[in-house]
Amino acid sequence: MLHKIASGMIETKHIVTPIRAFCNRSRFYCANVENIDLEKKHVLIRSSSTPTDESKTDLKMNTKSLPYDYVVIALGSETKFFGLG
């Protein structure tokens, strides 16, 4: 399919599904996993929020403990379009 995207026969948005749309009955958190407590079944996540002070340079780090029934550990990826698209 890469050659079809490169030649303009098909758009990238037609073959890429956002995870929020794909897993519409789930909550999606974009954060770093700090700790997984297997006994208590909790995952501690840390995410950054928008700057809170006047200087707009410091990011406030938010931590949250999430309970789970099942946890899936999967590797992520980052798409590089090399300035195209």
WOFEN-V211565 format. One record per residue. N is the residue number from 0. PHI is phi in degrees with one decimal (NA if undefined). OMEGA is omega in whole degrees, -180 to 180 (none if undefined). Layout:
n & phi & omega
N & PHI & OMEGA
N & PHI & OMEGA
This chain:
n & phi & omega
0 & NA & -178
1 & -60.4 & -180
2 & -66.8 & 178
3 & -71.5 & 177
4 & -68.6 & -178
5 & -62.8 & -179
6 & -85.8 & 178
7 & 87.2 & -180
8 & -73.7 & 180
9 & -141.8 & -180
10 & -88.3 & 180
11 & -58.1 & -177
12 & -64.6 & 180
13 & -83.6 & 180
14 & -118.6 & -179
15 & -111.4 & 178
16 & -111.6 & 177
17 & -63.2 & -177
18 & -63.4 & 179
19 & -65.1 & 178
20 & -79.1 & -178
21 & -70.5 & -180
22 & -110.4 & -171
23 & -71.9 & 177
24 & -98.5 & -178
25 & -116.5 & 172
26 & -95.6 & -178
27 & -111.8 & 177
28 & -120.2 & 174
29 & -101.4 & -174
30 & -157.9 & 174
31 & -93.4 & 177
32 & -84.2 & -180
33 & -92.2 & -176
34 & -159.2 & 173
35 & -123.2 & 179
36 & -97.3 & -176
37 & -69.7 & -179
38 & -72.9 & -178
39 & -89.3 & -179
40 & 56.8 & 177
41 & -133.2 & 175
42 & -117.5 & 177
43 & -96.4 & 180
44 & -116.0 & 178
45 & -133.8 & 178
46 & -132.2 & 178
47 & -96.2 & 177
48 & -116.8 & -179
49 & -69.0 & 179
50 & -58.3 & -175
51 & -105.2 & -176
52 & -106.2 & -177
53 & -68.9 & -175
54 & -75.2 & 179
55 & 60.4 & -180
56 & -112.0 & -177
57 & -90.1 & 176
58 & -100.9 & 177
59 & -83.6 & 180
60 & -93.1 & 179
61 & -104.2 & 174
62 & -114.8 & -179
63 & -148.5 & 177
64 & -102.1 & -177
65 & -112.7 & 175
66 & -76.6 & 179
67 & -145.4 & 171
68 & -94.8 & 177
69 & -131.6 & 176
70 & -122.2 & 178
71 & -114.9 & 178
72 & -103.6 & -176
73 & -136.1 & 177
74 & -80.0 & 177
75 & -98.8 & 177
76 & -146.2 & 178
77 & -128.6 & -179
78 & -82.7 & 176
79 & -110.8 & 179
80 & -98.9 & 178
81 & 53.2 & 177
82 & 83.4 & 179
83 & -100.2 & 174
84 & 90.0 & none
